[in-house]
């Protein structure tokens, strides 16, 4: 976040620029089952979803951690809309940088969920 944004009391959250997104960070973010569940829901909805939309079986502080990892890796973009923190998948950015990666991971996750009955 820029100094000017902080001085103005902005609630903008820091996100990596396109050129700062690294494959190993994206893979790390997607490797966790809770974070992968968030990404799957965002991909299925194709719109922004509030943090409260997600029903993760972890504490609120752990949920916050998972969203921060996803944001800081460049997988999602978070913005405040009123009092809600909205989450959107950075699909276009990820597809530009790593063509086919997100689709492959999502397809593999769906096959695994089918296989395991989840």
Secondary structure, 3 states (H helix, E strand, C coil): CCHHHHHCCCCCCCCCCHHHCCHHHHHHHHHCHHHHHHHHHHHHHCCCEEHHHCCCCCCHHHHHHHHHHHHHHCCEEEEEECCEEEEEECHHHHHHHCCCHHHHHHHHHHHHHHHHCC
